[in-house]
Amino acid sequence: MILARYPQMTVVALDGSKEMLQRTRNRLARFGERFQCQLFDLAASDWRSIDQTISAVVSSIAIHHLDADQKRTLFSDVYRLLIDGGIFIIADVVAFQDQMGLKLAADQWDEEVKKQAL
């Protein structure tokens, strides 16, 4: 969706699974050089020291694998990578402090799924 909506953007997909990267590479081949992907380890810091301008970081179902200290380091590193006004989007599993938070998130999820299905 990002590549289709923003023709000036380049997307670099990082994943720890060679199979997932190959599937993604095949699916997005039509975008040519605007799409790149590479194998990485989320917990490693080497990928966070790139010399590029980054407008957005999007993570889906990955950060929950890190412990609290690793998450703090990741968030700090991503913040440094982003341009002023950049965005960090996290779609992941979270732990709620109480049942009310869990119910609220579950209700919002159900509502969004219904909207998407219609």
ROSE-4610 file (N, C-alpha, C; in Angstrom, 1 decimal, always signed):
// ROSE-4610
residu = [M/M/M/I/I/I/L/L/L/A/A/A/R/R/R/Y/Y/Y/P/P/P/Q/Q/Q/M/M/M/T/T/T/V/V/V/V/V/V/A/A/A/L/L/L/D/D/D/G/G/G/S/S/S/K/K/K/E/E/E/M/M/M/L/L/L/Q/Q/Q/R/R/R/T/T/T/R/R/R/N/N/N/R/R/R/L/L/L/A/A/A/R/R/R/F/F/F/G/G/G/E/E/E/R/R/R/F/F/F/Q/Q/Q/C/C/C/Q/Q/Q/L/L/L/F/F/F/D/D/D/L/L/L/A/A/A/A/A/A/S/S/S/D/D/D/W/W/W/R/R/R/S/S/S/I/I/I/D/D/D/Q/Q/Q/T/T/T/I/I/I/S/S/S/A/A/A/V/V/V/V/V/V/S/S/S/S/S/S/I/I/I/A/A/A/I/I/I/H/H/H/H/H/H/L/L/L/D/D/D/A/A/A/D/D/D/Q/Q/Q/K/K/K/R/R/R/T/T/T/L/L/L/F/F/F/S/S/S/D/D/D/V/V/V/Y/Y/Y/R/R/R/L/L/L/L/L/L/I/I/I/D/D/D/G/G/G/G/G/G/I/I/I/F/F/F/I/I/I/I/I/I/A/A/A/D/D/D/V/V/V/V/V/V/A/A/A/F/F/F/Q/Q/Q/D/D/D/Q/Q/Q/M/M/M/G/G/G/L/L/L/K/K/K/L/L/L/A/A/A/A/A/A/D/D/D/Q/Q/Q/W/W/W/D/D/D/E/E/E/E/E/E/V/V/V/K/K/K/K/K/K/Q/Q/Q/A/A/A/L/L/L]
num = [1/1/1/2/2/2/3/3/3/4/4/4/5/5/5/6/6/6/7/7/7/8/8/8/9/9/9/10/10/10/11/11/11/12/12/12/13/13/13/14/14/14/15/15/15/16/16/16/17/17/17/18/18/18/19/19/19/20/20/20/21/21/21/22/22/22/23/23/23/24/24/24/25/25/25/26/26/26/27/27/27/28/28/28/29/29/29/30/30/30/31/31/31/32/32/32/33/33/33/34/34/34/35/35/35/36/36/36/37/37/37/38/38/38/39/39/39/40/40/40/41/41/41/42/42/42/43/43/43/44/44/44/45/45/45/46/46/46/47/47/47/48/48/48/49/49/49/50/50/50/51/51/51/52/52/52/53/53/53/54/54/54/55/55/55/56/56/56/57/57/57/58/58/58/59/59/59/60/60/60/61/61/61/62/62/62/63/63/63/64/64/64/65/65/65/66/66/66/67/67/67/68/68/68/69/69/69/70/70/70/71/71/71/72/72/72/73/73/73/74/74/74/75/75/75/76/76/76/77/77/77/78/78/78/79/79/79/80/80/80/81/81/81/82/82/82/83/83/83/84/84/84/85/85/85/86/86/86/87/87/87/88/88/88/89/89/89/90/90/90/91/91/91/92/92/92/93/93/93/94/94/94/95/95/95/96/96/96/97/97/97/98/98/98/99/99/99/100/100/100/101/101/101/102/102/102/103/103/103/104/104/104/105/105/105/106/106/106/107/107/107/108/108/108/109/109/109/110/110/110/111/111/111/112/112/112/113/113/113/114/114/114/115/115/115/116/116/116/117/117/117/118/118/118]
x = [+0.8/+0.0/+0.9/+2.0/+2.8/+3.4/+3.9/+4.5/+3.5/+2.3/+1.3/+0.8/+0.7/+0.2/+1.2/+2.5/+3.5/+4.6/+4.4/+5.3/+6.8/+7.0/+8.4/+9.1/+8.4/+9.0/+9.7/+10.7/+11.3/+11.0/+10.8/+10.6/+11.7/+12.2/+13.2/+12.5/+12.3/+11.7/+12.8/+12.7/+13.7/+12.9/+13.5/+12.8/+13.9/+13.6/+14.5/+14.3/+13.3/+12.9/+13.2/+14.1/+14.4/+13.2/+12.3/+11.1/+10.1/+10.0/+9.1/+9.6/+10.9/+11.5/+11.3/+11.5/+11.3/+9.8/+8.9/+7.5/+7.2/+7.8/+7.5/+8.2/+9.4/+10.1/+9.3/+8.7/+7.9/+6.6/+6.0/+4.7/+4.9/+6.1/+6.3/+7.3/+7.5/+8.5/+8.1/+6.8/+6.3/+6.8/+7.3/+7.8/+9.3/+9.9/+11.3/+12.2/+13.1/+14.1/+13.5/+12.2/+11.6/+11.4/+11.5/+11.3/+12.6/+13.1/+14.3/+14.0/+14.7/+14.5/+15.8/+16.0/+17.2/+16.9/+17.7/+17.7/+18.3/+17.7/+18.2/+17.8/+18.4/+18.1/+17.6/+16.3/+15.7/+16.5/+17.0/+17.7/+19.1/+19.7/+21.0/+21.0/+22.1/+22.1/+22.7/+23.3/+24.0/+23.0/+21.8/+20.9/+20.4/+20.6/+20.2/+21.2/+22.3/+23.3/+23.5/+22.4/+22.4/+22.6/+23.0/+23.2/+22.2/+20.9/+19.9/+18.8/+18.1/+17.0/+15.8/+15.2/+14.1/+12.9/+11.8/+10.5/+9.6/+9.7/+8.8/+9.5/+9.2/+9.5/+8.2/+7.9/+6.7/+7.1/+6.6/+6.9/+5.6/+5.5/+4.3/+4.7/+4.1/+4.3/+5.7/+6.6/+8.0/+8.5/+8.2/+8.9/+8.6/+7.4/+7.1/+8.1/+9.0/+10.0/+11.2/+11.3/+12.4/+12.0/+13.1/+12.8/+12.8/+12.5/+12.2/+13.5/+14.7/+15.9/+16.1/+15.9/+16.0/+15.0/+13.8/+12.8/+13.2/+13.7/+14.1/+15.2/+16.2/+17.3/+16.8/+15.9/+15.3/+14.6/+13.7/+12.9/+13.9/+14.9/+15.8/+16.6/+17.0/+17.7/+16.8/+15.6/+14.6/+14.4/+14.2/+14.0/+15.1/+16.4/+17.5/+17.5/+17.0/+17.0/+16.0/+14.9/+13.8/+14.1/+13.6/+13.7/+12.7/+12.9/+11.9/+10.6/+9.6/+8.3/+8.0/+9.1/+9.0/+8.0/+7.7/+6.7/+7.2/+6.9/+7.2/+5.8/+5.4/+4.2/+4.4/+3.8/+4.0/+2.6/+2.5/+1.4/+1.8/+1.6/+2.2/+1.3/+1.7/+1.1/+1.5/+0.6/+1.0/+0.4/+0.9/+0.4/-0.4/-1.6/-2.4/-2.3/-2.5/-2.3/-3.5/-4.7/-5.9/-6.9/-7.9/-8.9/-9.7/-9.8/-10.5/-9.7/-8.4/-7.6/-7.7/-7.6/-7.8/-9.1/-10.2/-11.5/-11.6/-11.1/-11.2/-10.4/-9.2/-8.5/-9.2/-9.7/-10.4/-11.7/-12.4/-13.6/-13.2/-12.1/-11.7/-11.2/-10.5/-10.0/-11.2/-12.2/-13.4/-14.1/-14.2/-14.9/-14.1/-12.8/-12.0/-12.1/-12.1/-12.2/-13.6/-14.6/-16.0/-16.0/-15.4/-15.3/-14.5/-13.4/-12.6/-13.3/-14.1/-14.8/-16.0/-16.6/-17.7/-17.2]
y = [-1.2/+0.0/+1.3/+1.2/+2.4/+2.7/+1.7/+1.9/+2.4/+1.8/+2.3/+3.7/+4.1/+5.4/+6.5/+6.2/+7.2/+6.8/+7.2/+6.8/+7.3/+8.3/+8.8/+8.0/+7.1/+6.3/+5.1/+4.7/+3.4/+2.6/+1.4/+0.5/-0.5/-0.6/-1.6/-2.6/-3.8/-4.8/-5.6/-5.7/-6.5/-7.6/-8.8/-9.9/-10.9/-11.7/-12.8/-14.1/-14.2/-15.4/-15.2/-16.1/-16.1/-16.4/-17.3/-17.6/-16.4/-15.7/-14.5/-13.5/-13.3/-12.3/-12.7/-13.9/-14.4/-14.2/-14.5/-14.3/-12.8/-12.0/-10.5/-10.0/-10.5/-10.1/-10.4/-11.6/-12.0/-11.2/-10.9/-10.2/-8.7/-8.1/-6.7/-6.4/-7.5/-7.3/-6.2/-5.9/-4.9/-3.5/-3.3/-2.0/-1.8/-2.8/-2.7/-2.2/-1.3/-0.8/+0.0/+0.3/+1.0/+0.1/-1.2/-2.2/-3.0/-3.1/-3.9/-4.7/-5.8/-6.5/-7.2/-7.4/-8.1/-8.8/-9.8/-10.6/-9.8/-9.9/-9.2/-9.8/-9.4/-9.8/-8.6/-8.6/-7.4/-7.0/-7.9/-7.6/-7.0/-7.3/-6.8/-5.3/-4.6/-3.2/-2.7/-3.6/-3.3/-2.6/-3.1/-2.5/-1.1/-0.7/+0.6/+1.7/+1.4/+2.4/+2.7/+2.7/+3.0/+4.5/+4.9/+6.3/+6.7/+6.7/+7.0/+7.9/+8.6/+9.4/+8.4/+8.4/+7.5/+8.3/+8.2/+8.9/+8.1/+6.7/+5.9/+4.5/+4.0/+2.6/+2.0/+0.8/+0.1/-1.3/-1.7/-3.1/-3.8/-5.0/-5.8/-7.2/-7.4/-8.7/-9.1/-8.2/-8.6/-8.1/-6.9/-6.3/-7.0/-7.7/-8.4/-9.5/-9.9/-10.9/-10.4/-9.0/-8.4/-8.2/-8.2/-8.0/-6.5/-6.0/-4.6/-3.7/-4.2/-3.4/-3.3/-4.4/-4.4/-3.5/-3.5/-2.6/-1.1/-0.8/+0.6/+1.0/+0.1/+0.4/+0.6/-0.3/-0.3/+1.1/+1.4/+2.7/+3.9/+3.9/+5.0/+5.1/+3.9/+3.8/+4.3/+3.8/+4.2/+5.7/+6.2/+7.7/+8.4/+8.0/+8.7/+8.5/+7.4/+7.2/+8.1/+8.4/+9.1/+10.6/+11.1/+12.5/+13.2/+14.5/+15.3/+15.1/+14.8/+14.5/+13.1/+12.2/+10.8/+10.1/+8.9/+8.1/+6.7/+6.2/+4.8/+4.1/+3.2/+2.5/+1.1/+0.7/-0.6/-1.4/-2.5/-3.3/-4.6/-4.8/-5.9/-6.3/-7.4/-7.9/-7.0/-6.6/-5.8/-6.5/-6.2/-6.6/-5.5/-5.7/-4.7/-4.8/-3.6/-3.6/-4.1/-4.1/-4.6/-5.1/-5.7/-6.3/-5.2/-4.0/-3.0/-2.6/-2.5/-2.2/-3.3/-4.6/-5.7/-5.7/-5.4/-5.4/-4.3/-3.1/-2.0/-2.3/-2.8/-3.2/-4.3/-5.3/-6.3/-5.8/-4.9/-4.3/-3.5/-2.7/-1.9/-2.8/-3.9/-4.8/-5.4/-5.9/-6.5/-5.5/-4.2/-3.2/-3.0/-2.9/-2.7/-3.9/-5.1/-6.3/-6.3/-5.9/-5.8/-4.8/-3.6/-2.6/-3.1/-3.7/-4.2/-5.3/-6.1/-7.2/-6.7/-5.6/-5.1/-4.4]
z = [+0.0/+0.0/+0.0/+0.7/+0.8/-0.6/-1.2/-2.6/-3.6/-3.5/-4.5/-4.2/-3.0/-2.6/-2.7/-2.5/-2.5/-3.5/-4.8/-5.8/-5.7/-4.8/-4.6/-3.5/-2.9/-1.7/-2.2/-1.4/-1.5/-0.2/-0.3/+0.9/+1.0/+2.2/+2.5/+3.5/+3.1/+4.0/+4.7/+6.0/+6.8/+7.5/+7.4/+8.1/+8.4/+9.4/+9.8/+9.1/+8.2/+7.5/+6.0/+5.5/+4.1/+3.3/+3.7/+3.0/+2.9/+4.0/+4.0/+3.1/+3.1/+2.2/+0.7/+0.4/-1.0/-1.4/-0.5/-0.9/-1.1/-0.2/-0.4/-1.6/-1.9/-3.1/-4.4/-4.4/-5.5/-5.6/-4.5/-4.5/-4.9/-4.6/-4.9/-6.0/-6.8/-7.9/-8.9/-9.0/-9.9/-9.6/-8.4/-8.0/-8.3/-8.8/-9.2/-8.1/-8.4/-7.5/-6.3/-6.4/-5.2/-4.1/-4.3/-3.2/-3.1/-1.9/-1.5/-0.3/-0.1/+1.1/+1.5/+2.8/+3.3/+4.6/+4.8/+6.0/+7.1/+8.3/+9.4/+10.7/+11.8/+13.2/+13.9/+14.3/+14.9/+16.2/+16.9/+18.1/+17.9/+16.7/+16.4/+16.1/+16.3/+16.1/+14.8/+14.0/+12.8/+11.8/+11.7/+10.7/+11.1/+12.3/+12.8/+12.6/+12.0/+11.8/+10.3/+9.6/+8.1/+7.9/+6.8/+6.5/+5.4/+5.8/+4.9/+5.6/+4.8/+5.4/+5.5/+6.7/+6.9/+7.3/+6.6/+6.9/+7.8/+7.7/+8.5/+8.8/+9.9/+10.3/+10.6/+10.0/+10.3/+10.7/+11.9/+12.4/+12.7/+12.2/+12.4/+13.0/+14.2/+14.9/+15.0/+15.6/+15.7/+17.1/+17.5/+18.6/+19.9/+20.0/+21.2/+21.6/+20.6/+20.8/+21.7/+21.7/+22.5/+23.9/+24.8/+26.2/+26.4/+27.6/+27.9/+27.5/+27.9/+27.6/+26.1/+25.4/+23.9/+23.2/+23.8/+23.2/+23.4/+24.6/+24.9/+23.9/+23.7/+22.8/+21.4/+20.9/+19.6/+19.4/+20.4/+20.2/+20.1/+20.9/+20.9/+19.5/+19.1/+17.8/+16.6/+16.6/+15.6/+15.6/+16.8/+16.9/+16.2/+16.5/+15.9/+14.3/+13.8/+12.4/+11.6/+12.3/+11.6/+11.4/+10.3/+10.0/+11.0/+11.1/+11.9/+11.3/+12.2/+11.7/+11.2/+11.3/+10.9/+11.8/+11.4/+12.1/+12.3/+13.5/+13.9/+14.2/+13.3/+13.4/+13.9/+15.0/+15.6/+15.6/+14.9/+15.0/+15.6/+16.9/+17.6/+18.8/+19.4/+20.6/+21.8/+22.6/+23.8/+25.1/+26.2/+27.5/+28.1/+28.5/+29.1/+30.6/+31.2/+32.7/+33.4/+32.7/+33.4/+32.3/+32.8/+31.9/+31.0/+31.6/+30.9/+29.6/+29.7/+28.5/+27.5/+28.0/+27.1/+26.4/+27.1/+26.5/+25.5/+25.8/+24.9/+23.6/+23.7/+22.5/+21.7/+22.3/+21.6/+20.9/+21.6/+20.9/+19.7/+19.8/+18.7/+17.6/+17.9/+16.9/+16.2/+16.9/+16.3/+15.4/+15.8/+15.0/+13.7/+13.8/+12.6/+11.6/+12.2/+11.3/+10.6/+11.3/+10.7/+9.5/+9.8/+8.7/+7.5/+7.8/+6.6/+5.9/+6.6/+5.9/+5.1/+5.4/+4.7/+3.4]
